[in-house]
Amino acid sequence: MSGEGLSKMVSGEFIRATVTLIPVLLAMWWVLKLQGYLWRRTVWTAIGQDARRLEAELGARLSYRWTGYQLAGDGWRVRWAGGLRGETTAVQTADRDERVPGLLDADAIHQVLMPKPA
């Protein structure tokens, strides 16, 4: 493509649109990043001590997600999340995949992961 053909494609409107779009996209990205940080902070305030306790007791790995935290072990996973739809806890094991409203504490997670025999 010659330089003359490129100059026909890149007009003043294209340059103005690009110059406007880049800051708007960056601002949107930072807003989403800040929103995730604030939700994680809210979730951590509620379950931080329990999550650390479970991590130590079960030998699991604690990591963060966009709006919450995840604790994963061998064959199971617990996710605590905040968001516009409310705070939720999702527990996945080999035989169950359950999402409950609210943030479950360490005792409730123990009951779900290691149910007592009847």
C-alpha positions in Angstrom: 0.0 0.0 0.0 1.4 3.3 -0.9 1.6 6.3 1.4 -1.0 8.1 -0.7 -3.5 5.3 -0.3 -2.9 5.3 3.5 -3.5 9.0 3.7 -6.9 8.6 2.2 -7.8 6.0 4.8 -6.6 8.0 7.8 -8.8 11.1 7.8 -9.1 13.8 10.4 -12.3 12.2 11.7 -10.5 8.9 12.2 -7.7 10.5 14.2 -10.1 12.5 16.4 -12.2 9.3 17.0 -9.0 7.4 18.0 -7.7 10.1 20.2 -11.1 10.2 22.0 -11.5 6.4 22.2 -8.2 5.6 23.8 -8.8 7.7 27.0 -12.4 6.5 27.3 -11.3 2.8 27.1 -8.6 3.4 29.7 -11.1 5.1 32.0 -13.5 2.2 31.6 -10.8 -0.3 32.4 -9.7 1.6 35.5 -13.3 1.9 36.7 -13.8 -1.9 36.4 -10.5 -2.6 38.1 -11.4 -0.3 41.0 -14.9 -1.9 41.2 -13.3 -5.3 41.5 -10.8 -4.1 44.1 -13.6 -2.6 46.2 -15.7 -5.8 46.1 -12.7 -7.9 47.0 -12.0 -5.6 49.9 -15.6 -6.0 51.1 -15.5 -9.8 50.8 -12.1 -10.0 52.5 -13.5 -8.0 55.5 -16.2 -10.6 55.9 -14.3 -13.9 55.3 -10.6 -13.1 55.4 -9.8 -14.8 58.7 -12.0 -17.8 57.9 -10.3 -18.1 54.4 -6.8 -18.1 56.0 -7.9 -20.6 58.6 -9.3 -22.9 55.9 -6.2 -22.5 53.8 -4.0 -23.6 56.7 -6.2 -26.5 57.9 -7.0 -28.0 54.5 -3.7 -27.3 52.7 -5.5 -25.4 50.0 -4.5 -22.6 47.8 -6.1 -19.2 48.3 -6.2 -16.8 45.3 -8.2 -13.7 44.3 -10.7 -13.3 41.5 -12.1 -10.2 40.0 -14.8 -9.6 42.7 -13.8 -12.1 45.4 -11.6 -15.0 46.4 -11.2 -18.6 45.7 -9.9 -21.5 47.9 -9.1 -24.6 45.9 -8.0 -28.0 47.0 -7.8 -31.5 45.4 -11.1 -32.0 43.8 -13.0 -29.1 45.3 -13.3 -25.3 45.1 -14.9 -22.6 47.1 -15.5 -19.1 45.7 -16.6 -16.1 47.7 -17.8 -13.2 45.5 -19.4 -9.8 45.8 -21.1 -7.9 43.2 -24.3 -6.1 42.1 -26.3 -9.3 42.6 -25.2 -9.6 46.1 -22.6 -11.6 48.0 -22.5 -15.3 47.1 -20.5 -18.5 48.0 -20.1 -21.2 45.4 -18.9 -24.6 46.4 -17.9 -27.2 43.8 -16.9 -30.7 44.6 -17.0 -34.0 42.6 -20.6 -34.6 43.5 -22.1 -31.1 44.0 -22.1 -27.7 42.5 -23.9 -25.3 44.8 -24.2 -21.5 44.9 -25.8 -20.0 48.0 -26.5 -16.4 48.8 -24.3 -14.8 51.5 -20.7 -15.5 52.5 -20.3 -18.9 54.3 -17.8 -19.0 57.2 -15.2 -21.7 57.9 -17.6 -23.9 59.9 -20.2 -23.9 57.1 -17.5 -24.7 54.5 -16.3 -27.6 56.7 -19.8 -29.0 56.8 -20.2 -28.8 53.0 -16.8 -30.3 52.2 -16.8 -32.9 54.9 -20.3 -33.9 55.8 -20.9 -36.0 58.9 -22.1 -39.5 58.2 -25.7 -40.1 59.1 
